[in-house]
């Protein structure tokens, strides 16, 4: 008989992970903070995370009535962060595109002819129910 053959050990490594958090119902919260809570609840942000440009990208897309390209989103995020007196961290074009991609992967944002919009211009409530 042959000596003990090396046995392959299978590992349970997840292909993807999802994080859901449940928060109390917000009452009279600024819209940016509400969007931040949504991002926290679906795992786009971690509690205490200082890099929160995804919140502003999501905010800009929610507020826009028309599809925007990544450069327009970047400009709107910069305007919004200046208006809110937030530091201009995370507003590089590459980071904005990465945040858009993350929102697309969760089916919150869709791409149409190199422009982005909230999926089918639906409300967030409808998107969460369907997706």
C-alpha positions in Angstrom: 0.0 0.0 0.0 1.1 3.5 -0.8 2.0 5.7 2.1 -0.7 8.1 3.3 -1.7 10.3 0.4 -2.1 14.0 1.2 -5.8 14.6 1.7 -7.3 17.8 0.4 -9.1 19.6 3.1 -11.9 21.8 1.8 -12.4 25.1 3.5 -15.6 27.0 4.0 -14.6 30.4 2.6 -17.5 32.7 1.7 -17.6 34.0 -1.8 -19.4 37.1 -0.6 -20.6 38.6 2.6 -23.4 40.9 3.5 -23.8 42.9 6.7 -27.1 44.1 7.9 -27.6 46.4 10.8 -30.9 47.5 12.3 -31.3 50.9 13.8 -34.0 52.8 15.6 -36.5 54.6 13.5 -35.0 58.1 12.8 -36.8 61.2 13.9 -36.1 64.5 12.3 -32.6 63.6 11.2 -30.7 65.6 8.6 -30.9 63.8 5.2 -27.1 63.1 5.0 -27.2 61.4 8.4 -30.2 59.3 7.3 -28.3 58.2 4.2 -25.3 57.5 6.4 -27.5 55.2 8.5 -28.6 53.4 5.4 -25.0 52.9 4.3 -24.1 51.6 7.7 -27.1 49.3 7.7 -26.2 47.6 4.4 -22.5 47.4 5.1 -21.2 50.2 2.8 -19.7 51.8 5.9 -18.4 50.6 9.2 -19.3 52.3 12.5 -16.7 55.0 13.2 -15.5 55.0 9.6 -14.1 58.4 8.7 -14.0 57.8 5.0 -17.6 58.4 4.1 -17.5 59.7 0.6 -19.9 56.9 -0.4 -22.6 58.7 1.6 -22.1 61.9 -0.4 -22.0 60.0 -3.7 -25.3 58.2 -2.8 -26.8 61.6 -1.6 -25.9 63.3 -4.9 -27.5 60.5 -6.9 -30.6 60.4 -4.8 -31.0 64.2 -5.1 -30.4 64.3 -8.9 -33.3 64.3 -11.2 -31.1 63.3 -14.2 -28.4 60.7 -14.7 -24.9 62.0 -14.0 -21.5 60.9 -15.3 -18.7 60.3 -12.8 -17.2 63.7 -13.3 -20.5 65.4 -12.6 -21.0 63.3 -9.5 -17.5 64.3 -8.4 -18.2 68.0 -8.9 -21.5 67.7 -7.0 -19.9 65.8 -4.1 -17.3 68.5 -3.8 -20.0 71.2 -3.8 -22.0 69.3 -1.2 -19.0 68.7 1.1 -18.1 72.4 0.9 -21.7 73.4 1.7 -21.7 71.0 4.7 -18.2 72.2 5.8 -16.8 68.7 5.5 -13.1 68.0 4.6 -12.6 67.2 1.0 -11.3 63.7 1.7 -12.2 60.9 -0.7 -13.2 63.1 -3.7 -10.6 61.9 -6.1 -12.1 60.7 -9.4 -10.8 57.2 -8.9 -12.5 57.0 -5.4 -15.7 58.4 -6.7 -15.8 55.7 -9.4 -15.1 53.0 -6.8 -17.9 54.2 -4.7 -20.3 54.2 -7.7 -19.2 50.7 -8.4 -20.0 49.6 -4.9 -23.4 51.2 -5.1 -23.9 49.4 -8.5 -22.9 46.0 -7.0 -25.8 46.4 -4.4 -28.2 47.3 -7.2 -28.8 50.7 -5.8 -27.4 52.5 -8.9 -27.5 51.6 -12.5 -25.4 52.8 -15.5 -27.0 54.1 -18.7 -24.8 55.4 -21.5 -21.9 56.2 -19.2 -24.2 58.0 -16.8 -25.4 56.9 -13.4 -28.8 57.1 -11.7 -30.7 55.5 -8.8 -31.9 52.1 -10.1 -34.8 52.8 -12.5 -35.4 56.2 -10.7 -37.3 54.2 -8.0 -37.7 55.1 -4.4 -35.3 53.4 -2.0 -38.2 51.6 -0.4 -39.1 50.0 -3.7 -35.5 49.1 -4.5 -35.1 47.4 -1.1 -38.3 45.5 -1.5 -37.4 44.3 -4.9 -33.7 43.6 -4.6 
